């Protein structure tokens, strides 16, 4: 830029300032006012102030009901703090010192305490903790450098300039949107934030006392853990929660990069991950980990750390111990080939084998719906099998959503609609036209049998007829209470199943059932409550007109819940499945379906691999 151009810009800016003096002064005054109000909070968040107390009163509407949470954070030094979170139903207290960390659950009279060294990467040392709690995958990461800079003027400039935060003189508050604002008092030491129906009241004060050492709890049960495990659990759990609550572009618009490894390939088909795996259990497990390492680690963080932390606070029992106890009872009923596949996947992910094995028996307490219609119920007489998975979009499992096309040596080839890091099945179809979907019931903790997801995978690998599937369930020791829809596209047959550890009942098409109501000819319809009634009404309303499009409509809201993680429509006679996965802001039922042709996908695998399977696309 030459001197004359710079001079014209400078003169133009001076002219604007002369013509609009009141506006410029107002903007400067607003920025200066906001910077002064923000100064105490920024000093705490940036680490400039090493000792402080922040108390918070939070009132929020969650699932239509009001919740109140009290929080208190006291930072004593660069390595010590206290944190208390109290809800009428849940409470947790953290005591962190240079030499020890304690997680206290007062409502359960439980204390988990660890002493000594911490994890090198995931630890709760106050200094620099923001970087460890906020990952680049969260949209909040954009603002971390601003907070760490400790400059309230810069933060105020961003808020007023780019985000258009405006001061409302009449209300003495800062307006973000029509339904969100914040207000300062006591020179920025008190902050009142309102966002929709949520209100957060913050108060900043000085620390009134020195930190007490980690003590004893004579009236509580104390469990000693490795300190690194406690701090890793909390850091990774919170970090993953921030990713799910405020996802950034890495999660909402992931880079769709195809990848090939020995015995595996990752493809993106219309925005969905499809992993093609083939070979021995060890080869399939290794390829799984190599293709989907990042997605598998997010799935693990969601389950073990985010969900696991909440579950520990809710129950008082250390979640990883619960998983290990469940696995000890389930392991004798898991095929060695599945254990070998999981070991190989763990090795390629850099995980402990024990951790990978226990995570793969994560209890699938799904609240779902399913149906199979054929014959007179459909336009062409063809069988359409719909499967609605309603479960935990709130922990971000959708970030790991993957449809697996697997050709295991010596077993049936199959499609498994699942999640990276998880080798079991909850929705699947094999190359012999067998399709399966489940819905969870009661009985959590009844783990002396074959894990549900293992039994589902075994059916895909081992069964070629509906009778073989039914026999497998009848003769296998079962866990918990589950309901299923099994279908066979070769024979246009389907069956509903009610299974517990002690009994099993098969519901035939058209058969009345006390839980399902009057039978519908050429149809099996499973759901619960009002969703069952709506699904039955829809099937009856469109009876004889059902095709792929209508079948997808049958699974739309409110048959699918807001927590709808994935929907699948199987057309097993054609070897076709339609898959929809949830996003961070929409359930699967409100997302586009992608058509996948199992037969065509299997043809792209090495011929020797497909020939070694019991059933292939051409059989």
SULBELTA-V395184 format. One line per field, one symbol per residue. ss: DSSP state (H for helix, E for strand, - for the rest). phi: phi as a letter, one per 30 degrees, with the letter a starting at -180 (. if undefined). A space follows every 10 residues. Layout:
BEGIN
ss=???
phi=???
END
This chain:
BEGIN
ss=--HHHHHHHH HHHHHHHHH- HHHHHHHHHH HHHHHHHHHH HHHHHH---- -EEEEEEEEE EE--EEEEEE EEEEE----- EEEEEEE--- EEEEEE---E EEEEEHHH-E EEEEE----- --------HH HHH----E-- HHHHHHHHH- -HHHHHHHHH HH---EEE-- --EEEEE--E EEEEE----E EEEEE--EEE EEEEE----- ---------- EEEE--HHHH HHHHHHHHHH HHHHH-E-HH HH------EE E--EEEEEE- -EEEEEEEE- HHHHHHHHHH H-HHHHHHHH HHHHHHHHHH HHHHH---HH HHHHHHHHHH HHH--HHHHH HHHHHHHHH- --HHHHHHH- --------EE EEE-HHHE-- ---EEEEEEE --HHH-HHHH EEEEEEEE-- ---EEEEEE- ------EEEE ---EEEEEEE ---------E -HHHHHHHHH HH---HHHHH HHHHH--E-- -EEEEEEE-- --EEEEEEE- ---EEEEE-- --E---E--- --EEEE--HH HHHHHHHHHH H----E-HHH HHHH------ ---EEEEEEE E----EEEEE E------HHH ---EEEEHHH HHH---HHHH H--------
phi=.ddddddddd dddddddddb dddddddddd dddddddded ddddddidcd babbcbccbb cbhibdbbbc bbbcccadbb abbbbbbecb abbcbcbdca bbcccddchb bcbbbjdcdd ccbceedide ddcccddcdd eecdeddddi cddddddddd ddchdbdcdd chbcccbdcb abbcahhidb bccbbhccbb ccbcbddcad dddeccbdcb dccdbdeddd ddeddddddd dddddbdced cdbddccdab bdiabcccch icdbccbakd eddddddedd dbdddddddd ddddcddddd ddddcicddd dddddddedd edcceddddd dddddddddi cdeedddddd ceecddcbba abbahddcdc iddbccbccc ahddcidddc ebcccbbdei bddacbdbbe jbcdbbbabc dcicbbbbbd bcjejdccad eedddddedd dcccbddddd deddccdcch bbbbbcbbdd chbbacbcbb dcabbccdei ddbddciedc ehabbbabhd dddddddddd dceicdbddd dddecddced dddddabbcc bddcicbcbb cdcdbbdedc cddcdbcedd dddddeeddd ddddbbddd
END
